[in-house]
């Protein structure tokens, strides 16, 4: 009999979640939003991931496909966000927004993701949407399929062209212990689990060079990969970065660590002295050798043509092999701060101290603890470098925006001001005086129609959109341009998107052109 496992899916739109408590409702699986488009990365992913792992929950990630950026760029955004985590479930491509060239976008995203990762990709969509992608059914029909359908009981679903249905999202209004508010609830099969993750495969030696072949035939290029408890770096052709030559007793040597692209070997059990040599794949020969005797008190010093002297004793000293940051790119406002967190690899490195640096301190500065502060509009690269002499580093591209229109004025029909809150509970200590780019705010109106006024025009262009529909996961998908001076509110909640454009949108410059949008605010109004 098929076993079904209960799960939820979440994003930054969800309020507080007690992950220990959700297990009381037999929740075992949690999917979380990772990315959308080419730049958006969910700010709560790391928080959700760590909490789930501590609570013993299995985790997976998804990407929301949009039309405003290329599918290849979106696939890269998704891969770079999820690659530093150990996932239990298949990564999912969320397809529920209709636009021109949708089918080509799906195929190109899938192909681009295959180039980046060996992980099996799955597809999420809802029953009524499948007619929009039927023309590519022969290409995607065998992909793991997670189906949203709120009209049927769990797993009482109609047949469709997908052959491998692994999940049913049967409600968007679930009540789950530990979750504040309603949430999506699903039943999954064990087919959603990663059977062959990106690290499963076989080491291949060709002409004294090593590469790692994944079980699906792919291999990692120009990137790090975690294999059997260790991190390895592969060059642009997929070769592990090393080359080695050894003396007597080579069969009794083992890899201790890599320094600056060098494979360093040390004896584990020798009765006779062994002379150790090493070379680099880039052609820089090591300028010294050393001899290890009986594995006691000996030190191997390695020099290359492009690095200062580094030393390795044969008592398993562990150098840094890589640094991963929690963000590869980020957008902040002038005056705002961003906390970058580094993960030093391997976890047992002897010296985990790092140094932070900004390539342009006029744009943003970074503290010794990784806190970035926006200074002026522009782009800079924040680099985190290991202090152990290995030269390993991680980077994050930071773009700083100046909030041209940071004073949003909401007015009731009688002209009275409407307070703006950062908290959906309208706490008095969360009243907003200056809005920040890419943020959501909350307000309460006393009239059926209102007006929006944004101060500090600076000859830029402002448009207000009234949201008319949402995706099944509660995110904005369609909105209608409205008159700033006469906005009729819906019963309950009306959501407005306020955008500031650098150039006036017209027939040649689209409202959705990312490069033309300077600032964007979302305001949820109740009356």
C-alpha positions in Angstrom: 0.0 0.0 0.0 1.3 3.5 -0.9 2.5 5.5 2.1 1.5 9.2 2.1 3.5 11.7 4.1 2.0 15.0 5.3 3.9 18.2 4.5 3.6 21.9 4.3 5.2 24.5 1.9 6.2 27.9 3.1 7.9 31.2 2.1 8.8 34.5 3.5 5.1 35.4 3.4 4.4 33.0 6.3 4.3 34.4 9.8 5.9 32.7 12.8 6.3 28.9 12.7 7.1 26.6 15.6 8.8 23.7 13.7 8.9 21.5 16.8 5.1 21.9 17.2 4.1 21.2 13.6 5.2 17.6 14.1 2.2 17.3 16.5 0.1 17.4 13.3 2.2 14.6 11.8 4.1 17.0 9.5 7.3 15.3 8.2 8.1 17.2 5.0 8.6 20.9 4.5 9.1 22.7 1.1 10.4 26.3 1.2 10.7 29.0 -1.4 14.2 29.6 -2.4 14.1 32.0 -5.3 12.0 33.8 -7.9 13.2 35.4 -11.1 16.9 36.1 -11.6 17.6 38.1 -8.4 15.0 37.4 -5.7 16.2 35.0 -2.9 13.9 34.3 0.0 15.3 36.0 3.1 13.9 33.4 5.5 15.3 30.3 3.7 18.3 29.8 6.0 16.1 30.3 9.1 13.5 27.8 7.9 16.1 25.3 6.8 18.0 25.3 10.1 14.8 25.1 12.2 13.6 22.2 10.1 16.8 20.3 10.5 16.9 20.8 14.2 13.3 19.4 14.4 14.2 16.4 12.3 12.0 17.4 9.3 12.9 16.6 5.7 13.3 19.7 3.5 13.1 20.7 -0.1 13.2 24.0 -2.1 11.4 25.5 -5.0 11.8 28.3 -7.6 8.9 30.4 -8.9 9.2 30.9 -12.7 8.4 34.4 -14.0 8.6 36.1 -17.4 10.6 39.1 -16.4 14.1 37.5 -16.7 15.7 34.8 -18.8 15.1 31.2 -17.7 18.8 30.5 -17.8 19.4 33.4 -15.3 16.6 32.1 -13.1 18.1 28.6 -13.1 21.4 30.0 -12.0 19.8 32.1 -9.2 18.0 28.9 -8.0 21.1 26.8 -8.1 23.4 29.3 -6.4 20.9 29.7 -3.6 20.3 26.0 -2.9 23.7 24.4 -3.6 25.1 25.1 -0.1 22.4 23.1 1.7 21.8 19.4 2.2 18.3 18.8 0.8 16.2 15.7 1.4 13.7 16.3 -1.3 13.7 17.0 -5.1 14.1 20.7 -6.0 10.9 22.0 -7.6 10.1 24.4 -10.5 6.9 26.2 -9.6 4.9 26.9 -12.8 1.6 28.8 -12.4 2.1 32.1 -14.1 0.9 32.3 -17.7 2.9 34.4 -20.2 4.2 34.3 -23.8 6.9 31.7 -24.5 6.0 29.9 -21.2 6.8 26.5 -22.7 10.2 27.6 -24.1 11.0 29.1 -20.7 10.3 25.8 -19.0 12.5 23.8 -21.3 15.3 26.3 -21.2 15.1 26.5 -17.4 15.2 22.7 -17.1 18.2 22.4 -19.5 20.1 25.2 -17.7 19.6 23.6 -14.3 20.8 20.3 -15.7 24.0 22.0 -16.7 24.5 23.3 -13.2 23.4 20.4 -11.1 22.9 16.7 -11.2 19.9 16.9 -8.9 16.6 15.6 -10.3 14.2 18.5 -10.9 10.5 18.2 -10.3 7.6 20.3 -11.4 4.8 22.0 -9.4 1.6 23.3 -10.9 -2.1 23.1 -10.5 -4.6 21.0 -12.3 -6.4 23.8 -14.2 -3.0 25.2 -15.5 -1.8 22.1 -17.3 -3.5 23.0 -20.6 -1.0 25.9 -20.9 2.0 23.5 -21.0 0.4 20.5 -22.8 2.5 21.2 -26.0 5.6 20.1 -24.2 4.0 17.2 -22.4 6.2 14.6 -24.2 9.3 16.3 -22.8 8.2 16.8 -19.2 5.7 14.0 -18.6 8.1 11.7 -16.7 9.3 14.5 -14.4 8.2 14.1 -10.7 5.0 16.1 -10.5 3.6 17.9 -7.5 -0.1 18.9 -8.2 -2.2 21.6 -6.6 -5.9 20.8 -6.6 -8.2 22.1 -3.9 -11.4 20.6 -5.3 -10.7 17.0 -4.5 -10.0 15.0 -1.4 -6.3 14.1 -0.9 -5.1 12.0 -3.8 -8.5 11.8 -5.4 -7.1 13.4 -8.6 -8.0 13.2 -12.3 -5.6 11.6 -14.7 -3.3 13.9 -16.7 -0.2 13.5 -18.9 2.3 13.3 -16.0 3.3 9.8 -15.2 5.1 10.3 -11.9 2.8 12.3 -9.5 4.6 12.5 -6.1 2.6 15.1 -4.2 -0.9 16.6 -3.8 -1.4 20.1 -2.4 -5.0 19.7 -1.3 -5.6 22.9 0.6 -4.3 26.4 0.9 -6.2 27.0 4.1 -4.8 24.4 6.4 -4.7 24.8 10.2 -1.4 23.3 11.5 -0.2 23.4 15.1 2.7 25.8 15.4 1.8 27.8 12.2 0.4 31.3 12.6 -2.4 31.7 10.1 -3.5 29.4 7.3 -1.0 27.4 5.2 -0.7 25.1 2.3 -0.9 21.4 3.2 0.2 18.4 1.1 0.4 14.7 1.0 3.6 13.3 -0.6 4.8 9.9 -1.6 8.4 8.8 -0.8 9.0 9.5 -4.5 9.7 13.1 -3.6 12.9 12.1 -1.8 16.2 12.5 -3.4 17.3 8.9 -4.2 20.5 9.9 -6.0 21.7 13.2 -4.7 24.2 15.4 -6.5 27.2 13.9 -4.6 26.5 10.3 -5.5 28.8 8.9 -8.2 32.2 7.4 -9.0 35.7 8.8 -9.1 37.3 8.4 -12.5 41.1 8.5 -13.2 42.3 9.5 -16.7 45.9 10.2 -17.4 46.6 10.7 -13.7 43.8 13.3 -13.5 40.6 12.7 -11.4 37.0 13.7 -12.1 33.8 12.7 -10.3 31.1 11.2 -12.5 27.6 11.5 -11.0 25.2 8.6 -11.3 23.3 10.4 -14.0 26.4 11.0 -16.1 26.9 14.6 -15.3 29.9 16.2 -13.5 30.7 19.4 -11.6 32.7 22.1 -13.4 34.3 25.2 -12.0 32.7 24.8 -8.6 32.9 23.1 -5.2 31.2 19.7 -4.5 30.8 17.9 -1.2 31.7 14.2 -1.6 31.7 11.6 1.1 32.2 14.1 3.9 34.8 16.3 2.1 34.8 19.3 -0.2 36.5 19.2 -3.5 37.0 21.9 -6.2 36.8 21.1 -9.9 38.1 23.3 -12.7 36.3 24.5 -15.8 36.8 21.2 -17.5 35.6 19.1 -14.5 39.1 17.9 -13.3 39.7 17.9 -9.6 42.4 20.6 -9.1 45.5 18.6 -8.5 48.3 16.6 -10.1 50.8 14.5 -8.1 53.9 12.4 -8.4 55.3 10.3 -5.6 58.3 8.2 -4.6 58.6 4.8 -3.0 55.7 3.3 -1.2 53.0 5.4 -3.0 50.3 2.9 -2.2 50.7 3.8 1.5 50.1 7.5 1.0 46.9 9.4 1.6 45.5 12.8 0.8 45.8 15.2 3.8 44.7 18.4 2.2 44.9 20.8 -0.7 46.9 24.1 -0.4 46.4 26.7 -3.0 45.4 24.2 -5.6 48.1 21.6 -4.6 47.4 18.0 -3.8 49.6 17.5 -0.7 50.4 13.9 0.3 51.7 12.6 3.6 52.5 9.1 4.8 50.2 7.3 7.0 52.3 4.2 7.7 55.9 3.9 6.6 58.9 2.1 7.8 61.3 3.8 5.3 61.8 7.4 4.4 59.5 8.6 1.6 60.2 11.7 -0.5 57.1 13.6 -1.4 56.7 15.7 -4.6 53.7 17.8 -5.9 52.9 19.8 -9.0 50.0 22.1 -9.9 47.6 21.5 -12.9 48.3 25.1 -14.0 52.0 24.3 -14.6 53.6 26.0 -11.6 56.0 23.4 -10.2 56.6 23.1 -6.5 60.0 24.4 -5.7 60.8 22.1 -2.8 60.4 18.6 -1.6 60.7 17.0 1.8 61.2 13.6 3.4 58.9 12.0 6.0 60.4 9.4 8.3 58.2 7.1 10.4 55.4 9.7 10.5 56.9 11.4 13.6 57.5 15.1 14.1 58.1 15.8 10.4 56.9 18.8 8.4 56.3 19.1 4.7 56.9 22.6 3.3 55.4 23.4 -0.1 56.2 26.4 -2.2 54.6 27.3 -5.6 55.4 29.9 -8.1 52.4 32.0 -7.2 52.0 31.5 -3.5 54.1 32.3 -0.4 55.4 29.5 1.6 52.8 27.3 3.2 53.6 24.5 5.6 51.9 21.3 6.5 52.8 19.0 9.3 51.8 15.4 9.0 49.7 15.5 12.1 46.6 16.2 10.0 46.6 20.0 10.0 43.5 21.1 8.2 43.5 24.1 6.0 40.5 26.0 4.6 39.4 24.6 1.3 36.5 27.1 0.6 34.3 29.8 2.0 30.6 30.0 1.3 28.4 33.0 2.0 24.7 33.0 2.9 24.1 35.4 0.0 25.8 35.5 -3.5 24.0 38.8 -4.4 21.9 41.2 -2.4 20.0 44.5 -2.8 19.8 47.0 0.1 18.8 50.6 0.5 21.1 53.5 1.4 21.5 53.5 5.1 20.3 49.9 5.5 22.4 47.0 6.8 22.8 43.4 5.6 24.3 40.6 7.7 26.5 38.3 5.7 27.4 34.9 7.3 30.3 32.8 6.2 30.6 29.0 6.3 34.3 28.0 6.4 35.0 24.6 4.8 35.8 22.1 5.9 34.1 22.4 9.3 37.2 21.1 11.1 39.6 23.6 9.6 42.2 24.6 12.2 42.0 28.4 11.5 38.5 29.7 10.7 39.2 33.3 11.1 38.3 35.5 8.1 38.8 39.1 6.8 36.0 41.1 5.2 36.6 43.7 2.5 34.4 45.9 0.2 35.7 46.6 -3.3 34.0 50.1 -3.2 33.7 51.6 0.2 31.9 54.6 -1.3 29.0 52.3 -2.1 29.0 50.0 0.9 31.2 49.2 3.9 31.6 46.0 5.7 32.5 45.4 9.4 34.9 42.8 10.7 31.8 40.6 11.5 30.3 40.7 8.0 27.7 43.5 8.5 27.3 45.5 5.3 26.0 49.1 5.3 24.7 50.8 2.2 26.4 54.2 1.7 25.4 55.4 -1.7 23.8 54.1 -4.9 25.9 51.7 -6.9 27.4 48.2 -6.8 30.3 46.7 -4.9 31.7 43.2 -4.2 32.1 42.1 -0.6 34.9 39.5 -0.2 35.4 37.2 2.8 39.0 35.8 2.8 40.4 33.0 5.0 43.2 34.2 7.3 45.1 30.8 7.2 47.1 31.7 4.1 45.1 29.4 1.8 43.8 32.2 -0.3 40.3 30.8 -0.2 37.4 33.4 -0.3 33.8 33.9 -0.9 32.0 36.9 -2.5 28.7 38.6 -2.5 27.7 41.3 -5.1 25.8 44.1 -3.2 23.7 46.7 -5.0 22.7 49.8 -3.1 19.6 51.8 -4.0 18.7 55.3 -2.9 15.1 55.6 -1.9 14.0 58.5 -4.1 10.4 58.2 -2.9 10.7 57.2 0.7 7.7 59.1 2.2 4.5 57.4 1.1 1.4 59.4 1.9 -1.9 57.5 2.2 -5.0 59.7 2.6 -8.6 58.9 3.4 -11.3 60.4 1.3 -11.6 63.3 3.8 -7.9 64.0 3.5 -6.9 62.6 6.8 -3.6 60.7 6.9 -3.4 56.9 7.1 -0.6 55.5 9.2 1.8 53.0 7.6 2.9 50.0 9.7 5.7 47.4 9.2 3.7 44.9 11.4 0.4 43.3 10.2 -0.9 43.6 13.8 -0.6 47.5 13.6 1.5 47.7 16.7 2.2 51.4 17.6 5.9 50.8 17.7 6.0 49.7 14.1 4.7 52.9 12.5 6.8 53.7 9.4 8.1 57.2 8.7 10.2 56.2 5.7 9.5 53.3 3.5 12.3 50.9 2.3 12.6 49.4 -1.1 11.2 45.9 -1.7 9.2 45.8 1.6 5.6 45.1 2.6 3.6 47.5 4.7 0.2 47.5 6.3 -2.5 50.2 6.8 -6.1 50.7 7.9 -8.4 53.1 6.0 -11.6 54.7 7.2 -13.1 55.3 3.8 -14.0 53.2 0.7 -11.6 55.0 -1.5 -8.2 56.6 -0.8 -5.4 58.4 -2.6 -1.7 57.8 -2.7 0.9 60.6 -2.6 4.6 60.0 -2.7 6.8 63.0 -1.7 10.2 63.9 -3.1 9.3 63.4 -6.8 12.7 64.3 -8.2 11.1 64.2 -11.7 10.8 60.4 -11.6 7.7 58.4 -12.6 5.3 56.8 -10.1 2.6 54.2 -10.9 0.2 52.5 -8.5 -1.1 49.0 -9.2 -4.1 47.3 -7.5 -3.5 43.6 -7.1 -6.3 41.6 -8.8 -5.1 38.0 -8.4 -2.7 35.8 -6.5 -0.9 32.5 -7.0 -2.0 29.5 -5.1 0.8 30.2 -2.6 -0.5 33.6 -1.9 1.9 35.7 -4.0 1.0 38.6 -6.3 0.7 37.5 -10.0 -1.6 40.1 -11.6 -2.2 43.8 -10.9 -4.1 46.6 -12.6 -2.9 50.2 -13.0 -5.1 52.6 -11.0 -5.5 56.4 -10.6 -3.4 57.5 -7.7 -6.0 60.0 -6.6 -9.0 57.7 -6.5 -8.4 54.1 -5.5 -11.5 52.1 -4.6 -10.8 49.6 -1.9 -12.0 46.0 -1.9 -14.0 44.5 1.0 -11.4 43.2 3.4 -7.9 43.7 2.2 -6.7 45.6 -0.9 -3.1 45.2 -1.9 -1.3 48.0 -3.8 2.0 47.9 -5.5 3.7 51.3 -5.7 6.5 51.5 -8.2 9.0 54.2 -9.0 10.4 54.2 -12.5 13.6 55.9 -13.8 12.0 56.5 -17.2 8.4 56.9 -18.1 6.9 53.5 -19.0 5.2 53.5 -22.4 4.8 51.3 -25.5 8.6 50.8 -25.7 9.4 50.6 -21.9 7.3 47.9 -20.2 5.9 48.3 -16.6 7.7 45.0 -15.8 11.1 46.0 -17.0 13.3 45.3 -14.0 16.1 47.7 -15.2 13.7 50.6 -15.2 12.2 50.1 -11.7 14.0 52.1 -9.0 11.9 51.2 -6.0 8.8 49.1 -5.3 6.6 49.0 -2.2 3.7 46.7 -1.4 0.9 48.1 0.9 -1.9 45.9 2.3 -4.9 48.0 3.3 -7.9 47.0 5.4 -10.9 49.2 5.8 
